[in-house]
Amino acid sequence: MAEKSQKKAEIIFEDAKDQEVWDEFITAHPEANFLQSWDFYEFHQSRGNDIVRRVAKRGTKIVAAYAGVVEAAKRGRHLAIAGGPILDWNDRELVEATFADMRHAGKKEKCVFVRVRPQLELSNESLELMKELGLKKAPMYLSVEYAGVLDLAKDEEEIKKGMRQRLRRALRKAEKAGITVEKSQNPKDIHEFYQIQLQTAGRHDFVAFSEDFLTKQFAAFAPHDEAVLYTAKLNDEVLAQNFMIFYGNEASYHYGVSSELGTKYSGAPLLHMEAMRDARKRGVKRYSFWGIVDEDDTKHRFYGVSQFKRGFGVDELKYTPAHDIVLEPRKYLMTKLIETVRRKVRHV
């Protein structure tokens, strides 16, 4: 007589309280990155935002986790969950329970909606799953939905061979010019990064992040050796800087800026090569250039920088786009209208 299959333990959700336990669970999942790290939400709290960190347990074992920040936006108060939840997407019972808990968390925080950009590759199946769970496609993106990624199992020579010729020439030229690379984990050095960002924003017509935003974010990650500021210099003059985050299996090119001089002497390729070397030493598996846009989307404001990133020979990874759990349908209609217009105006 066949044995009865063992019944799974009940799924219990609770607030996360232990950073070490949290990060151990998150980093054990190869798809995860800093968007669900403990320190990212320490940063949000340092900016005065309410946050949610939840774990699901079967017995004593953690089987799912998600973190989000409450955005008190005029277009609608909402809970934003970027890069989460982290779980086994094949466990339908767990998936349904986790999304139900997100709904509960959003209601508890008096939100109009919960916006989720899952750490799940885009497919017909993933879109169908969102629909079956009762979510609606969001009118605005949440964090990166389309990324350029390099496999760090490739050695440096393989990566150089995969680069576009123009970028290889720029790299050789930078090396011959004597451009040097410096590294810092001191949050005070973000002041210079911010000043150069203002120059970059002026040239490329985008709204710069505040110095407080950048400094507090760096300060949240740097003490745990998760953030490094890379600076390319020529004769002590700054050409470019990269704000990198190393977490779990991913090294993320989070922000980058270049000075006026940097438009003439490109130091950016050297910064990326040095960060890749450091990532390998850490045992990191992939290097993410962060967001890119479609090659035929020439009117997008990030088209130019996307072409630069593609020059490294990246693999293109598309995540399931942001979806919303609607909690207050009438108020949500206004959110949808505002965000739809905003996205068109900003060409994003």
C-alpha positions, -999 to +999 in steps of 0.1 A: +000+000+000+014+034-010+024+058+018+004+090+020+023+121+009+035+142+038+014+173+043+033+206+040+036+227+072+014+257+074+029+289+060+033+316+086+043+352+079+061+375+103+082+407+103+119+401+098+141+411+127+176+396+120+198+410+093+222+381+092+193+356+087+177+378+061+208+383+040+217+347+042+183+337+028+183+364+000+219+358-012+213+320-014+190+328-044+211+334-075+185+358-091+185+382-061+204+415-060+207+445-036+171+456-042+161+430-015+191+435+007+187+445+043+209+476+039+188+490+011+159+493+035+181+508+062+188+535+036+151+541+030+145+543+068+174+568+071+154+590+046+123+589+069+104+563+050+083+535+065+094+501+053+081+465+053+103+434+057+084+401+058+094+365+058+074+333+053+081+302+073+071+266+071+079+254+105+112+270+114+125+273+078+123+306+059+108+298+024+100+334+011+109+370+018+101+404+005+109+440+015+092+472+004+092+509+010+060+530+016+059+559-009+037+587+003+034+600-032+007+626-043-003+603-071-012+577-045+003+562-013+017+528-022+040+500-011+068+495-036+085+461-037+114+461-062+132+429-071+110+408-049+096+386-036+123+360-033+109+325-033+104+293-053+081+304-081+071+268-088+055+265-054+021+279-062+008+277-027+037+297-014+034+323-043-003+328-036+002+331+002+030+356-003+010+379-026-019+377-002+005+389+026+016+417+003-020+428+000-024+426+037+008+447+043-004+473+018-038+476+036-021+479+070+000+508+056-031+525+042-019+523+006-039+528-025-019+500-042+011+477-039+035+479-068+056+447-074+085+443-098+092+406-093+127+391-097+113+368-123+124+367-159+098+378-184+078+351-202+043+345-213+040+323-182+051+350-159+026+375-173-002+349-171+008+343-134+005+380-126-030+380-142-041+349-123-029+365-090-052+394-098-025+420-105-027+447-132+003+459-153+016+491-138+015+523-158+050+532-146+082+511-142+096+502-108+134+499-108+152+481-137+130+459-159+156+454-187+192+449-178+225+443-195+244+415-178+279+399-182+287+364-170+318+367-148+327+331-155+342+347-186+378+358-181+390+393-189+403+384-224+370+367-233+351+399-222+374+421-243+369+399-273+332+403-269+333+441-268+325+463-297+356+474-316+350+511-307+349+503-270+381+482-272+399+511-288+386+534-260+400+510-234+434+508-251+435+546-254+426+551-218+454+527-207+480+544-229+470+578-217+479+568-181+444+571-167+444+557-131+416+542-110+410+550-074+386+534-049+368+547-019+342+536+007+341+569+024+306+585+022+321+619+023+335+613-012+300+612-026+300+650-024+323+652-055+302+625-072+272+647-066+288+677-081+298+659-112+263+644-114+250+679-117+272+684-148+262+651-163+225+659-157+229+693-174+245+677-205+220+648-208+188+666-195+178+645-166+169+653-130+198+647-106+195+628-073+200+649-042+233+648-023+214+635+007+199+607-013+232+595-027+252+599+005+228+580+027+225+552+002+263+548+000+265+551+038+240+523+042+261+498+020+297+508+025+302+497+062+294+461+051+318+463+022+289+464-003+295+498-019+326+511-036+331+544-054+355+540-084+371+571-098+391+575-131+416+603-131+441+618-155+468+641-140+447+643-108+416+655-127+384+634-124+371+619-156+344+596-144+330+579-113+310+547-108+289+540-077+290+501-075+271+478-052+283+443-045+256+420-031+252+382-033+257+370-068+256+404-085+279+434-089+256+463-099+267+494-118+242+515-098+251+551-109+278+566-131+289+602-139+315+618-161+331+653-160+335+677-189+371+665-193+357+629-192+339+635-225+373+639-242+393+613-223+370+583-215+378+567-182+346+547-179+357+515-196+386+512-172+363+517-142+342+488-153+371+465-160+385+472-125+351+466-109+348+433-127+382+422-114+371+431-079+338+412-084+356+380-093+378+383-062+346+384-042+332+353-059+304+373-076+289+355-106+275+383-127+281+420-135+250+440-141+252+473-161+218+480-147+191+494-170+191+494-208+164+501-234+154+484-266+179+490-295+151+505-317+139+528-289+160+557-302+138+584-286+143+571-251+164+594-229+186+565-219+192+552-255+228+566-257+240+551-224+223+518-233+244+516-265+275+522-244+266+493-221+258+471-250+293+477-263+306+454-236+288+425-252+262+421-225+235+395-223+201+411-222+179+401-193+142+412-192+123+409-159+086+407-156+075+443-155+059+461-126+024+450-117+000+465-092-022+450-065-050+475-065-064+482-030-085+513-036-099+512-072-113+547-074-081+564-061-060+541-083-077+554-115-062+588-108-028+572-102-030+554-135-039+586-154-011+607-139+015+580-144+005+573-180+009+609-189+041+613-170+057+583-187+049+597-221+062+632-213+095+619-198+101+593-226+107+565-202 
